[in-house]
Amino acid sequence: MDSMRSDTDRRRFITGAAMGLAALGMGGLTLRADARPTPAQGDADYAKRVLSLFGETPEPMVSEEPLEPSPRQGRGPFYMPRAPFRAKVSPMMAKGVPLFVQGRIWGHDTKQALAGVILDVFQASPKGVYSPGGDDWSFRTRMLTSETGYYEYETIHPPAYEFPQAGSGRWRSPHVHMVVNCPGYAELATELMFTGDPRADVDFVGRPPELVKTPERVEIEGVACERVWFDLVLAPRGR
């Protein structure tokens, strides 16, 4: 009874709050006409100094290594647009080996790191299932690269799974999908894969060596984790 009463009270509170906001004219969340701009703090030089504390700089980064466009793998049949923006792919308390992925996105034509690139990241759950989107965005996220083309996200090491057709005998080795979009560049739909994983020898999609990385094993507060650096290179649109 207590749980039923608390649920009822919670619904009443939410309903009342929504009605109160509507009565105050806040349903559309519009700014008052007499509102003043928030005072600025610092200047461009100040912002540069703050960014430098984190090893970041607004000046474009140029690669000193030769760059080739990253191999394309395709979006696959489980891609869903409009995932929420966040830096964690796996749900809270998801079971598995924590995996931290870091990297930069580069332009093949300029050899510069690209800021503001949108990355769509998704993978299968530990049971080998992809979430449907809508109300369930488990193991799906989007993010933007920084001024230096940098991105990072946290997830868990993905599983191997048999393709949905029961008894098909077609397997995928563990992988993370990444769909990358930037103005002026062709969309890159690719995958991050790993050495030493099961089913690597029978993955029916294929495993380009440029996309296969060896995770670094690290321990964080007593928990065994993996870390991977994974750069991607975008080809100019029309190439």
C-alpha positions as CSV (number, residue, x, y, z in Angstrom):
1,M,0.0,0.0,0.0
2,D,2.8,2.4,0.9
3,S,4.4,1.9,-2.6
4,M,1.0,2.5,-4.3
5,R,0.4,5.6,-2.2
6,S,3.9,7.0,-3.0
7,D,3.3,6.3,-6.8
8,T,0.0,8.2,-6.6
9,D,1.5,11.1,-4.7
10,R,4.3,11.3,-7.2
11,R,1.9,11.4,-10.2
12,R,-0.1,14.1,-8.4
13,F,3.0,16.1,-7.8
14,I,4.2,15.8,-11.4
15,T,0.8,16.7,-12.8
16,G,0.4,19.7,-10.4
17,A,3.9,20.9,-11.2
18,A,3.2,20.7,-15.0
19,M,-0.1,22.6,-14.5
20,G,1.7,25.2,-12.4
21,L,4.3,25.8,-15.1
22,A,1.7,26.1,-17.7
23,A,-0.2,28.7,-15.6
24,L,2.9,30.7,-15.2
25,G,3.4,30.7,-19.0
26,M,6.4,28.4,-18.8
27,G,5.0,25.6,-21.0
28,G,7.1,26.8,-24.0
29,L,10.1,27.8,-21.8
30,T,10.5,31.2,-23.5
31,L,12.9,33.9,-22.1
32,R,11.3,37.0,-20.6
33,A,11.4,40.0,-23.0
34,D,13.2,42.1,-20.3
35,A,15.9,39.5,-19.5
36,R,19.5,40.7,-19.6
37,P,22.4,38.7,-21.2
38,T,24.6,36.9,-18.7
39,P,27.7,38.9,-18.1
40,A,30.8,37.5,-19.8
41,Q,33.8,36.4,-17.8
42,G,37.3,36.5,-19.4
43,D,38.1,36.8,-23.1
44,A,39.5,34.7,-26.0
45,D,43.0,34.7,-24.5
46,Y,41.5,33.6,-21.1
47,A,39.8,30.7,-22.8
48,K,43.0,29.6,-24.5
49,R,44.9,29.7,-21.2
50,V,42.2,27.5,-19.5
51,L,42.2,25.0,-22.4
52,S,45.9,24.8,-22.3
53,L,45.7,23.5,-18.7
54,F,44.0,20.4,-20.1
55,G,46.5,20.0,-23.0
56,E,44.0,21.5,-25.5
57,T,44.5,24.4,-27.8
58,P,42.0,26.1,-30.2
59,E,44.6,26.2,-32.9
60,P,44.1,23.4,-35.5
61,M,46.2,20.3,-34.9
62,V,48.0,19.0,-38.0
63,S,49.0,15.4,-38.3
64,E,52.7,14.7,-38.8
65,E,51.9,11.1,-40.0
66,P,50.5,10.2,-43.4
67,L,46.8,9.7,-43.3
68,E,44.5,7.5,-45.3
69,P,40.7,7.5,-45.1
70,S,39.4,4.9,-42.6
71,P,37.8,1.7,-44.0
72,R,34.1,1.7,-44.3
73,Q,32.0,-1.1,-42.8
74,G,28.5,0.2,-43.3
75,R,25.9,1.2,-40.7
76,G,24.5,-2.3,-40.4
77,P,20.8,-3.2,-39.9
78,F,20.6,-2.0,-36.3
79,Y,21.5,1.7,-36.7
80,M,19.0,4.1,-35.1
81,P,19.2,7.9,-35.6
82,R,18.8,10.6,-32.9
83,A,20.4,8.8,-30.0
84,P,20.9,11.0,-26.9
85,F,24.1,13.0,-26.5
86,R,26.2,11.6,-23.7
87,A,29.7,10.2,-23.1
88,K,28.7,6.8,-21.8
89,V,27.5,4.1,-24.2
90,S,26.6,1.3,-21.8
91,P,23.9,1.8,-19.2
92,M,24.7,2.3,-15.5
93,M,25.9,-0.9,-13.8
94,A,26.1,-2.8,-17.0
95,K,27.9,-6.1,-16.5
96,G,31.1,-6.6,-18.4
97,V,34.7,-5.4,-18.7
98,P,34.8,-1.6,-18.7
99,L,36.2,-0.2,-22.0
100,F,37.4,3.3,-22.5
101,V,37.8,4.5,-26.1
102,Q,39.7,7.7,-27.0
103,G,40.8,9.2,-30.3
104,R,40.8,12.0,-32.8
105,I,38.9,12.6,-36.1
106,W,41.1,13.9,-38.9
107,G,40.4,15.3,-42.4
108,H,42.3,13.5,-45.1
109,D,42.5,16.6,-47.3
110,T,43.8,19.1,-44.7
111,K,45.6,16.7,-42.4
112,Q,44.0,18.6,-39.6
113,A,41.9,17.4,-36.6
114,L,38.2,18.2,-37.1
115,A,36.2,20.0,-34.4
116,G,32.4,19.6,-33.9
117,V,32.2,16.2,-35.6
118,I,29.2,14.1,-34.7
119,L,29.9,10.5,-33.7
120,D,27.0,8.0,-33.5
121,V,28.2,5.1,-31.3
122,F,26.3,1.9,-30.7
123,Q,26.9,-1.8,-29.9
124,A,25.1,-5.0,-28.9
125,S,24.2,-5.7,-25.2
126,P,26.0,-8.5,-23.3
127,K,23.2,-10.7,-24.6
128,G,24.0,-9.8,-28.2
129,V,20.9,-7.7,-28.7
130,Y,20.6,-4.1,-30.0
131,S,18.2,-1.7,-28.3
132,P,15.2,-0.5,-30.5
133,G,15.5,3.2,-29.8
134,G,12.4,5.1,-28.8
135,D,12.2,4.7,-25.0
136,D,15.3,2.5,-24.9
137,W,18.6,3.9,-26.0
138,S,20.8,1.3,-24.2
139,F,24.2,1.0,-25.7
140,R,23.6,3.9,-28.0
141,T,24.9,7.5,-27.8
142,R,26.1,10.5,-29.8
143,M,28.9,13.0,-29.0
144,L,30.9,15.9,-30.5
145,T,34.6,16.2,-31.0
146,S,36.5,19.0,-29.2
147,E,38.4,21.9,-30.7
148,T,41.3,19.5,-31.3
149,G,39.1,16.7,-32.8
150,Y,39.3,14.7,-29.6
151,Y,36.5,12.3,-28.4
152,E,36.2,9.8,-25.7
153,Y,33.5,7.4,-24.4
154,E,33.0,4.7,-21.8
155,T,31.3,1.4,-22.5
156,I,31.8,-2.3,-21.8
157,H,33.7,-4.8,-24.1
158,P,31.0,-5.9,-26.6
159,P,30.1,-9.6,-27.1
160,A,30.3,-11.9,-30.1
161,Y,26.9,-12.9,-31.4
162,E,25.2,-14.9,-34.0
163,F,23.3,-12.9,-36.7
164,P,19.6,-12.8,-35.8
165,Q,18.5,-15.5,-38.2
166,A,18.3,-18.5,-35.9
167,G,20.7,-21.2,-37.0
168,S,22.2,-19.0,-39.7
169,G,25.8,-19.9,-38.5
170,R,26.8,-16.3,-39.3
171,W,28.8,-14.8,-36.5
172,R,30.0,-11.3,-35.6
173,S,33.1,-10.9,-33.5
174,P,32.9,-8.2,-30.8
175,H,32.7,-4.7,-32.3
176,V,31.5,-1.2,-31.7
177,H,29.7,0.7,-34.5
178,M,30.7,4.3,-35.2
179,V,28.9,6.5,-37.7
180,V,30.8,9.8,-38.2
181,N,29.4,13.0,-39.9
182,C,31.1,16.3,-40.5
183,P,30.2,19.1,-43.0
184,G,32.3,18.8,-46.2
185,Y,33.2,15.2,-45.6
186,A,31.6,11.9,-46.7
187,E,29.8,10.0,-43.9
188,L,32.0,7.3,-42.4
189,A,30.2,4.2,-41.0
190,T,32.8,1.9,-39.6
191,E,33.6,-0.3,-36.6
192,L,36.1,-0.7,-33.8
193,M,37.2,-4.4,-33.3
194,F,39.7,-6.1,-31.0
195,T,42.5,-8.6,-31.1
196,G,42.1,-11.9,-29.1
197,D,38.3,-11.9,-29.3
198,P,36.1,-15.0,-30.0
199,R,34.7,-15.6,-33.5
200,A,37.4,-13.3,-35.0
201,D,38.2,-16.1,-37.5
202,V,34.6,-16.5,-38.7
203,D,33.3,-12.9,-38.7
204,F,31.3,-12.8,-41.9
205,V,31.5,-9.0,-42.3
206,G,35.3,-9.0,-42.3
207,R,37.9,-7.4,-40.1
208,P,40.1,-4.8,-41.9
209,P,43.4,-4.6,-39.9
210,E,43.2,-0.8,-39.6
211,L,40.1,-1.3,-37.5
212,V,41.4,-4.0,-35.2
213,K,43.0,-2.7,-32.0
214,T,44.7,-4.4,-29.0
215,P,43.2,-3.1,-25.8
216,E,45.6,-1.9,-23.1
217,R,44.8,-3.6,-19.8
218,V,44.6,-1.2,-16.9
219,E,43.4,-1.3,-13.4
220,I,41.2,1.6,-12.0
221,E,40.4,1.5,-8.3
222,G,40.9,-2.2,-8.3
223,V,38.7,-2.9,-11.3
224,A,40.3,-4.5,-14.4
225,C,39.5,-2.3,-17.5
226,E,40.5,-1.8,-21.1
227,R,41.6,1.3,-22.9
228,V,41.9,1.8,-26.7
229,W,43.1,4.8,-28.8
230,F,41.2,4.8,-32.1
231,D,41.8,7.6,-34.7
232,L,39.6,8.0,-37.7
233,V,40.2,9.8,-41.0
234,L,37.4,11.3,-43.1
235,A,37.4,11.5,-46.9
236,P,36.2,14.8,-48.5
237,R,32.6,14.6,-49.8
238,G,32.4,13.3,-53.3
239,R,35.5,11.1,-53.1
